Amino acid sequence: MAFYDPVHGSEILERISARRAELDELEEQLAKQLAEVRVERDELAVAERVLE
């Protein structure tokens, strides 16, 4: 049977919460970058069609 240490358990929970917050922020940044890339790619596709 595992021994649960509430002190270390709360530290672990804090670290998990902090990491989740970091990942949430990173996800938001990456989603924004992806949207910008898609917009630019679409603009380039239009430019290609115009030049053809």
Rosetta blueprint (number, residue, H / E / L):
1 M L
2 A L
3 F L
4 Y L
5 D L
6 P H
7 V H
8 H H
9 G H
10 S H
11 E H
12 I H
13 L H
14 E H
15 R H
16 I H
17 S H
18 A H
19 R H
20 R H
21 A H
22 E H
23 L H
24 D H
25 E H
26 L H
27 E H
28 E H
29 Q H
30 L H
31 A H
32 K H
33 Q H
34 L H
35 A H
36 E H
37 V H
38 R H
39 V H
40 E H
41 R H
42 D H
43 E H
44 L H
45 A H
46 V H
47 A H
48 E H
49 R H
50 V H
51 L H
52 E L
